[in-house]
Amino acid sequence: MDTALTGKKKLWGGGLSPFSTSYGKLMMWIFLLSDTFTFSALLISYGTTRFSESYWPDPNHVFNKFFILEGNFPLMSVSVMTFILIMSSVTMVLAVHAGHMHRRKEVVKWMIFTIIGGLLFLGCQAFEWTDLILEGVTPTHNMFGPVVNGAHTPGPAAFGAFFYLITGFHGCHVFSGVVLNVIILINTLKGTYDKRGHYEMVEKVGLYWHFVDLVWVYVFTCFYLL
């Protein structure tokens, strides 16, 4: 029906997005929003359980090892993990910028650095999990309990359950991001994005990677600092 007859202005009839962004980036933002709700629910559940317990393990005592070095290094290993992930976010920014400039060789270089950062983070997390399991922290048992009559007693089992669930869920996101980055790297090497005339896929995967880094900041704060 004609606009003049109905008196209503047609706002959008398809084609160009009303949000001045591509369909792919819009869908990525929607996905990230839904994923935000999932992580928020997990962290809220963790916080509710933690503050309902009369005792909770001290992170400085639980996470006091620096990989294979002997001694007391509170939060050193997880600090290295956090630094690695943040630096991988920086290299992703550089890859996206190089894509905007259509500099394929630079995109390849920064994507490789980003992939290495993701793999190093996953390796550090695997080492941390192995060390905690050997220390007696499992999803159903926790050896880091209060000292009673000079001896350690088991702590709340919920600590291990939430730790492995939330950090594992985040680790799955990092692993998925690494896989996506590898695919982007292969396509870049093949010249796929040069043929398309744009590097938007690098930007879309970059949004996901930055989200994964941002979520880690909250996970790091909840489990390792508070």
GULO-415735 format. One record per atom (N, C-alpha, C, CB): x, y, z. Coordinates in steps of 0.2 Angstrom, whole numbers, padded with zeros to 4 digits, always signed. Glycine has a CB too. Example, Ala and Ser with C-alpha at 12.3 -4.5 7.8 and 13.67 -1.06 7.14 Angstrom:
2
+0066-0028+0039;+0062-0022+0039;+0066-0016+0039;+0057-0022+0045;+0064-0011+0035;+0068-0005+0036;+0064+0000+0039;+0070-0003+0029;
***
This chain:
226
+0004-0006+0000;+0000+0000+0000;+0004+0006+0000;-0005+0000+0006;+0002+0011-0004;+0006+0017-0004;+0007+0021+0002;+0003+0022-0009;+0013+0024+0004;+0014+0027+0010;+0010+0033+0011;+0021+0029+0010;+0008+0037+0005;+0004+0043+0006;-0003+0041+0008;+0004+0046-0001;-0006+0035+0006;-0012+0033+0008;-0013+0031+0015;-0015+0028+0003;-0008+0027+0017;-0008+0025+0024;-0006+0030+0029;-0004+0019+0025;-0002+0035+0027;+0000+0040+0032;+0006+0037+0036;-0005+0042+0036;+0009+0031+0035;+0014+0028+0039;+0020+0028+0035;+0012+0021+0041;+0026+0030+0038;+0032+0030+0034;+0035+0023+0035;+0037+0035+0037;+0037+0020+0029;+0040+0013+0029;+0047+0014+0032;+0040+0010+0022;+0049+0011+0037;+0055+0011+0040;+0061+0007+0037;+0055+0010+0048;+0059+0001+0036;+0064-0004+0033;+0060-0009+0029;+0068-0007+0039;+0063-0010+0023;+0060-0015+0019;+0065-0021+0017;+0057-0012+0013;+0069-0022+0021;+0075-0027+0019;+0081-0023+0016;+0072-0032+0015;+0085-0027+0014;+0091-0025+0011;+0096-0022+0016;+0090-0019+0006;+0098-0016+0016;+0103-0013+0021;+0100-0013+0028;+0105-0006+0019;+0104-0015+0033;+0102-0015+0040;+0101-0008+0043;+0108-0019+0044;+0095-0008+0047;+0094-0001+0050;+0099+0001+0055;+0087-0002+0053;+0103-0004+0057;+0108-0002+0062;+0115-0001+0059;+0109-0008+0067;+0115+0000+0053;+0122+0002+0049;+0127-0003+0051;+0124+0009+0051;+0125-0009+0051;+0130-0014+0052;+0128-0020+0048;+0131-0016+0059;+0133-0025+0046;+0131-0031+0042;+0127-0036+0046;+0137-0034+0039;+0123-0040+0043;+0119-0045+0046;+0124-0050+0050;+0116-0050+0041;+0130-0052+0047;+0134-0056+0051;+0137-0053+0058;+0140-0058+0047;+0139-0047+0058;+0141-0044+0064;+0135-0043+0069;+0144-0037+0063;+0129-0041+0066;+0123-0041+0071;+0122-0047+0074;+0117-0038+0066;+0122-0053+0070;+0121-0059+0073;+0126-0061+0078;+0120-0065+0068;+0132-0059+0077;+0138-0061+0082;+0136-0057+0088;+0144-0058+0079;+0134-0051+0088;+0132-0047+0094;+0127-0050+0098;+0131-0040+0092;+0122-0053+0094;+0116-0056+0098;+0118-0063+0101;+0110-0058+0092;+0123-0066+0098;+0126-0072+0101;+0130-0071+0107;+0130-0076+0096;+0134-0066+0107;+0138-0064+0112;+0133-0061+0118;+0143-0058+0110;+0128-0058+0117;+0123-0056+0122;+0120-0062+0125;+0118-0052+0119;+0118-0067+0121;+0115-0073+0124;+0121-0077+0129;+0113-0078+0119;+0127-0077+0126;+0132-0080+0130;+0134-0076+0136;+0139-0080+0125;+0133-0070+0136;+0134-0066+0142;+0129-0068+0148;+0133-0058+0141;+0123-0069+0146;+0118-0071+0151;+0120-0078+0154;+0111-0072+0147;+0123-0082+0150;+0125-0089+0152;+0130-0088+0157;+0127-0094+0146;+0135-0084+0156;+0141-0083+0160;+0138-0080+0167;+0147-0080+0157;+0134-0075+0166;+0131-0071+0171;+0128-0076+0176;+0127-0066+0169;+0124-0080+0173;+0120-0085+0178;+0125-0090+0182;+0115-0089+0173;+0130-0092+0178;+0135-0096+0182;+0139-0092+0187;+0140-0099+0177;+0141-0086+0186;+0144-0082+0191;+0140-0080+0197;+0148-0076+0188;+0134-0079+0195;+0129-0077+0200;+0128-0083+0205;+0122-0074+0198;+0127-0089+0202;+0126-0095+0206;+0132-0096+0210;+0125-0101+0201;+0138-0095+0207;+0144-0096+0211;+0144-0091+0217;+0150-0095+0207;+0143-0085+0216;+0143-0080+0221;+0138-0082+0227;+0142-0073+0218;+0132-0084+0225;+0127-0085+0230;+0129-0091+0234;+0120-0087+0226;+0132-0096+0231;+0134-0102+0235;+0140-0101+0239;+0136-0108+0230;+0145-0097+0236;+0150-0095+0240;+0149-0091+0247;+0155-0091+0236;+0145-0086+0246;+0143-0082+0252;+0138-0085+0257;+0141-0075+0250;+0135-0091+0255;+0131-0095+0259;+0135-0100+0263;+0125-0098+0255;+0141-0101+0261;+0145-0106+0265;+0149-0102+0271;+0150-0109+0260;+0150-0106+0276;+0153-0103+0282;+0161-0102+0281;+0152-0107+0288;+0163-0106+0276;+0171-0106+0275;+0171-0107+0267;+0174-0112+0279;+0176-0104+0265;+0178-0104+0258;+0186-0104+0257;+0175-0099+0253;+0189-0108+0253;+0196-0108+0252;+0199-0102+0250;+0198-0114+0247;+0205-0100+0253;+0209-0094+0251;+0212-0095+0245;+0214-0092+0257;+0211-0091+0240;+0214-0092+0233;+0222-0091+0233;+0211-0087+0228;+0224-0087+0238;+0231-0087+0239;+0235-0093+0241;+0233-0081+0244;+0231-0097+0244;+0233-0104+0247;+0232-0109+0241;+0230-0106+0253;+0226-0109+0238;+0225-0114+0233;+0229-0113+0227;+0217-0114+0231;+0230-0107+0224;+0233-0106+0218;+0240-0103+0220;+0229-0101+0213;+0244-0106+0223;+0251-0104+0225;+0257-0107+0222;+0251-0104+0233;+0256-0110+0217;+0261-0113+0213;+0262-0110+0206;+0260-0121+0212;+0269-0109+0205;+0271-0106+0198;+0273-0111+0194;+0276-0100+0199;+0268-0115+0191;+0270-0121+0186;+0274-0126+0190;+0273-0118+0180;+0280-0127+0187;+0284-0133+0190;+0289-0130+0195;+0288-0136+0184;+0289-0124+0197;+0294-0121+0202;+0291-0123+0209;+0295-0114+0201;+0296-0125+0213;+0294-0126+0220;+0294-0119+0224;+0299-0131+0224;+0289-0119+0229;+0289-0113+0233;+0282-0110+0233;+0294-0107+0230;+0282-0104+0236;+0275-0101+0237;+0275-0095+0233;+0274-0099+0245;+0271-0095+0227;+0270-0090+0222;+0262-0089+0221;+0273-0092+0216;+0259-0085+0226;+0252-0084+0226;+0250-0081+0219;+0250-0080+0231;+0245-0084+0215;+0242-0081+0209;+0247-0080+0204;+0238-0075+0211;+0253-0082+0204;+0258-0080+0199;+0256-0084+0192;+0265-0082+0201;+0254-0090+0193;+0253-0094+0186;+0247-0091+0183;+0252-0101+0188;+0242-0089+0187;+0236-0087+0184;+0237-0080+0181;+0230-0087+0189;+0241-0076+0184;+0243-0069+0182;+0246-0070+0175;+0248-0066+0187;+0251-0075+0174;+0254-0076+0168;+0248-0078+0162;+0259-0081+0168;+0244-0082+0164;+0238-0084+0160;+0234-0078+0158;+0234-0089+0163;+0233-0073+0162;+0229-0067+0161;+0233-0063+0156;+0227-0064+0167;+0239-0062+0157;+0243-0058+0153;+0244-0061+0146;+0251-0057+0156;+0244-0067+0145;+0244-0070+0139;+0238-0069+0135;+0245-0078+0139;+0232-0070+0139;+0226-0069+0135;+0225-0061+0133;+0220-0071+0140;+0227-0057+0138;+0226-0050+0136;+0230-0048+0130;+0228-0045+0142;+0236-0051+0130;+0241-0049+0124;+0238-0052+0118;+0248-0052+0125;+0235-0058+0118;+0232-0061+0112;+0226-0056+0110;+0229-0068+0113;+0223-0053+0114;+0217-0048+0112;+0221-0042+0108;+0213-0046+0118;+0226-0040+0111;+0230-0035+0107;+0232-0037+0100;+0236-0033+0111;+0235-0043+0099;+0236-0045+0093;+0230-0046+0088;+0240-0052+0093;+0225-0048+0091;+0219-0048+0087;+0216-0041+0085;+0213-0051+0091;+0217-0036+0089;+0216-0029+0087;+0220-0027+0081;+0217-0024+0093;+0226-0029+0081;+0231-0027+0076;+0229-0031+0069;+0238-0029+0078;+0227-0037+0070;+0225-0041+0064;+0219-0038+0061;+0223-0049+0066;+0214-0036+0065;+0208-0033+0062;+0210-0026+0059;+0203-0031+0068;+0214-0022+0062;+0216-0016+0059;+0220-0017+0052;+0221-0012+0064;+0224-0022+0052;+0228-0024+0046;+0223-0026+0041;+0233-0030+0047;+0217-0030+0043;+0212-0032+0038;+0208-0026+0035;+0207-0036+0041;+0207-0021+0039;+0204-0015+0036;+0209-0011+0031;+0203-0010+0042;+0215-0012+0032;+0220-0009+0027;+0221-0014+0022;+0226-0007+0031;+0218-0020+0022;+0220-0025+0016;+0227-0027+0016;+0217-0022+0010;+0230-0027+0022;+0237-0030+0022;+0237-0037+0024;+0241-0025+0027;+0237-0041+0019;+0236-0048+0020;+0242-0051+0024;+0235-0052+0014;+0248-0050+0023;+0254-0052+0027;+0253-0051+0034;+0260-0050+0023;+0251-0044+0036;+0251-0042+0043;+0245-0046+0046;+0250-0035+0043;+0240-0047+0043;+0234-0051+0045;+0236-0058+0047;+0228-0051+0041;+0240-0061+0043;+0243-0068+0044;+0247-0068+0050;+0247-0070+0038;+0252-0063+0051;+0257-0062+0056;+0253-0062+0063;+0261-0056+0055;+0248-0057+0063;+0245-0056+0070;+0240-0061+0071;+0241-0049+0069;+0237-0065+0066;+0233-0070+0068;+0237-0076+0071;+0229-0073+0062;+0243-0077+0068;+0247-0083+0071;+0249-0081+0078;+0254-0083+0067;+0250-0075+0080;+0252-0073+0087;+0246-0074+0091;+0254-0066+0087;+0240-0073+0089;+0234-0074+0092;+0232-0081+0094;+0228-0070+0089;+0234-0085+0089;+0233-0092+0090;+0238-0095+0095;+0233-0096+0083;+0244-0093+0094;+0249-0095+0099;+0247-0093+0106;+0256-0092+0097;+0244-0087+0107;+0242-0085+0114;+0236-0089+0116;+0240-0078+0113;+0232-0091+0112;+0226-0095+0114;+0228-0102+0116;+0221-0096+0109;+0233-0105+0112;+0236-0111+0114;+0240-0111+0120;+0240-0114+0108;+0244-0106+0122;+0247-0106+0128;+0243-0105+0134;+0252-0099+0128;+0237-0101+0133;+0232-0101+0139;+0229-0107+0140;+0227-0096+0137;+0227-0111+0135;+0224-0118+0136;+0229-0122+0139;+0222-0121+0129;+0236-0122+0137;+0241-0126+0140;+0242-0125+0148;+0247-0125+0137;+0242-0118+0149;+0242-0116+0156;+0236-0119+0160;+0243-0109+0157;+0231-0118+0157;+0225-0120+0161;+0225-0128+0162;+0218-0118+0157;+0227-0132+0157;+0228-0139+0158;+0232-0141+0164;+0230-0142+0151;+0238-0137+0164;+0243-0138+0169;+0240-0136+0176;+0249-0134+0168;+0236-0131+0177;+0233-0129+0183;+0228-0134+0185;+0229-0122+0182;+0224-0137+0180;+0219-0142+0182;+0222-0148+0185;+0214-0143+0176;+0227-0150+0181;+0231-0156+0183;+0234-0156+0190;+0237-0158+0178;+0237-0150+0192;+0240-0149+0198;+0234-0149+0204;+0243-0142+0198;+0229-0146+0202;+0223-0146+0207;+0220-0153+0209;+0218-0141+0205;+0220-0156+0203;+0217-0163+0204;+0222-0167+0208;+0216-0167+0197;+0228-0167+0207;+0233-0170+0211;+0233-0168+0218;+0240-0169+0208;+0231-0161+0219;+0231-0159+0226;+0225-0161+0230;+0231-0151+0226;+0220-0164+0226;+0214-0167+0229;+0208-0163+0228;+0215-0167+0237;+0208-0158+0223;+0202-0154+0222;+0199-0157+0216;+0204-0147+0221;+0193-0160+0217;+0189-0163+0211;+0182-0159+0211;+0188-0170+0212;+0178-0161+0206;+0171-0158+0207;+0167-0160+0213;+0167-0160+0200;+0169-0166+0216;+0165-0168+0222;+0169-0168+0228;+0163-0175+0220;+0175-0166+0228;+0179-0166+0234;+0184-0160+0234;+0183-0173+0235;+0185-0158+0240;+0190-0152+0241;+0194-0153+0247;+0186-0145+0241;+0201-0153+0246;+0205-0154+0252;+0207-0148+0255;+0212-0158+0249;+0206-0142+0252;+0207-0136+0255;+0202-0133+0260;+0209-0130+0249;+0202-0136+0266;+0197-0135+0271;+0200-0131+0277;+0193-0141+0273;+0196-0130+0282;+0198-0126+0288;+0203-0131+0292;+0193-0124+0292;+0207-0128+0296;+0212-0132+0300;+0208-0133+0307;+0219-0128+0301;+0207-0139+0309;+0204-0141+0315;+0208-0145+0319;+0197-0144+0313;+0210-0143+0325;+0215-0147+0329;+0221-0148+0326;+0211-0153+0332;+0224-0143+0322;+0230-0144+0319;+0230-0148+0312;+0235-0147+0323;+0224-0150+0310;+0224-0154+0304;+0219-0151+0299;+0222-0161+0306;+0221-0152+0293;+0216-0149+0287;+0210-0154+0287;+0220-0148+0281;+0204-0151+0286;+0198-0155+0285;+0195-0153+0278;+0193-0153+0291;+0191-0157+0275;+0189-0156+0268;+0185-0149+0268;+0185-0162+0266;+0186-0146+0263;+0182-0139+0262;+0176-0141+0258;+0186-0134+0259;+0172-0135+0256;+0166-0136+0253;+0167-0139+0246;+0162-0129+0252;+0163-0144+0244;+0164-0148+0237;+0162-0143+0232;+0160-0154+0237;+0158-0138+0233;+0155-0134+0228;+0161-0130+0225;+0150-0129+0231;+0166-0129+0229;+0172-0125+0226;+0175-0128+0220;+0178-0124+0231;+0176-0134+0220;+0179-0138+0214;+0174-0138+0209;+0181-0145+0216;+0167-0140+0211;+0162-0140+0206;+0161-0134+0201;+0156-0142+0209;+0161-0128+0205;+0160-0122+0201;+0167-0120+0198;+0158-0116+0206;+0172-0122+0201;+0179-0120+0197;+0180-0123+0191;+0185-0121+0202;+0179-0130+0191;+0179-0134+0184;+0174-0132+0179;+0180-0141+0186;+0168-0131+0182;+0162-0130+0177;+0163-0123+0174;+0156-0129+0181;+0165-0118+0178;+0165-0111+0175;+0172-0110+0171;+0165-0106+0180;+0177-0112+0174;+0184-0111+0170;+0184-0116+0164;+0190-0113+0174;+0181-0122+0165;+0180-0126+0159;+0176-0124+0153;+0178-0133+0161;+0170-0121+0155;+0166-0118+0150;+0170-0112+0147;+0159-0115+0154;+0173-0108+0150;+0177-0103+0147;+0183-0106+0143;+0180-0098+0152;+0186-0111+0145;+0191-0114+0141;+0188-0117+0135;+0194-0120+0145;+0182-0119+0135;+0179-0122+0128;+0178-0116+0124;+0172-0125+0130;+0177-0110+0126;+0176-0104+0122;+0183-0102+0119;+0173-0098+0126;+0188-0103+0123;+0195-0101+0121;+0197-0106+0115;+0200-0101+0126;+0195-0113+0116;+0197-0118+0111;+0193-0116+0105;+0195-0125+0114;+0187-0115+0105;+0183-0113+0099;+0185-0107+0096;+0175-0112+0101;+0188-0102+0100;+0191-0096+0097;+0197-0098+0093;+0192-0091+0102;+0201-0102+0096;+0207-0104+0092;+0206-0108+0086;+0211-0109+0097;+0200-0112+0086;+0198-0116+0080;+0196-0111+0074;+0193-0121+0081;+0192-0106+0077;+0190-0101+0072;+0195-0096+0069;+0185-0096+0075;+0200-0095+0074;+0206-0091+0071;+0210-0095+0066;+0210-0089+0077;+0211-0101+0067;+0215-0106+0062;+0211-0105+0056;+0215-0113+0065;+0204-0106+0056;+0201-0106+0049;+0201-0099+0046;+0193-0107+0051;+0201-0094+0050;+0202-0087+0047;+0209-0086+0044;+0201-0081+0052;+0214-0089+0048;+0221-0089+0045;+0222-0093+0038;+0226-0092+0050;+0219-0099+0038;+0219-0102+0032;+0216-0099+0026;+0216-0109+0033;+0210-0096+0027;+0207-0092+0022;+0211-0086+0020;+0200-0090+0025;+0214-0083+0025;+0218-0077+0023;+0224-0079+0019;+0221-0074+0030;+0227-0085+0020;+0233-0087+0016;+0230-0089+0009;+0236-0093+0020;+0224-0091+0009;+0221-0093+0002;+0219-0087-0002;+0216-0098+0003;+0219-0081+0001;+0217-0075-0002;+0209-0074-0003;+0220-0075-0009;+0206-0078+0002;+0198-0078+0001;+0195-0071+0002;+0195-0083+0006;+0198-0068+0007;+0195-0061+0009;+0197-0056+0004;+0197-0059+0016;+0203-0057+0001;+0205-0052-0005;+0200-0053-0010;+0212-0053-0007;+0198-0059-0012;+0193-0060-0017;+0186-0057-0015;+0192-0067-0019;+0185-0057-0009;+0178-0054-0007;+0179-0046-0007;+0176-0057+0000;+0185-0044-0006;+0185-0037-0006;+0185-0034+0001;+0180-0033-0010;+0184-0038+0006;+0184-0036+0013;+0186-0041+0018;+0177-0033+0015;+0188-0039+0024;+0191-0044+0029;+0186-0044+0035;+0198-0042+0031;+0179-0043+0034;+0174-0043+0039;+0175-0049+0043;+0168-0042+0036;+0176-0055+0041;+0176-0061+0045;+0181-0060+0050;+0178-0067+0040;+0187-0057+0049;+0192-0056+0054;+0189-0052+0060;+0198-0053+0051;+0185-0047+0058;+0182-0043+0063;+0177-0046+0067;+0179-0036+0060;+0173-0051+0064;+0168-0054+0068;+0171-0059+0072;+0163-0058+0063;+0176-0063+0070;+0179-0067+0075;+0183-0063+0080;+0184-0072+0071;+0185-0057+0079;+0189-0053+0083;+0184-0051+0089;+0191-0047+0080;+0178-0050+0087;+0173-0048+0092;+0172-0054+0097;+0166-0047+0089;+0172-0060+0095;+0171-0066+0099;+0177-0067+0103;+0170-0072+0095;+0183-0066+0101;+0189-0066+0105;+0190-0061+0110;+0195-0066+0100;+0188-0055+0109;+0188-0050+0114;+0183-0052+0119;+0186-0043+0111;+0177-0054+0117;+0172-0057+0122;+0175-0062+0127;+0166-0059+0119;+0178-0067+0124;+0181-0072+0128;+0186-0069+0133;+0185-0077+0124;+0190-0064+0131;+0195-0061+0135;+0192-0057+0141;+0200-0056+0131;+0186-0053+0139;+0182-0049+0144;+0179-0054+0149;+0177-0045+0141;+0177-0060+0147;+0174-0064+0152;+0179-0067+0157;+0170-0070+0148;+0185-0068+0155;+0190-0070+0159;+0192-0065+0164;+0197-0072+0155;+0191-0059+0163;+0192-0054+0168;+0188-0055+0174;+0191-0047+0165;+0181-0057+0173;+0176-0058+0178;+0178-0065+0182;+0169-0058+0175;+0180-0070+0178;+0181-0076+0181;+0187-0075+0185;+0182-0081+0175;+0192-0072+0183;+0198-0071+0187;+0197-0067+0193;+0203-0067+0182;+0193-0062+0193;+0191-0058+0199;+0187-0063+0204;+0187-0052+0197;+0182-0067+0201;+0178-0070+0206;+0182-0076+0209;+0172-0073+0202;+0186-0080+0205;+0189-0086+0208;+0196-0084+0211;+0190-0091+0203;+0200-0080+0209;+0207-0079+0211;+0208-0073+0215;+0211-0078+0205;+0204-0068+0215;+0205-0062+0219;+0201-0061+0225;+0204-0056+0214;+0194-0063+0224;+0190-0062+0230;+0190-0068+0235;+0182-0061+0227;
***
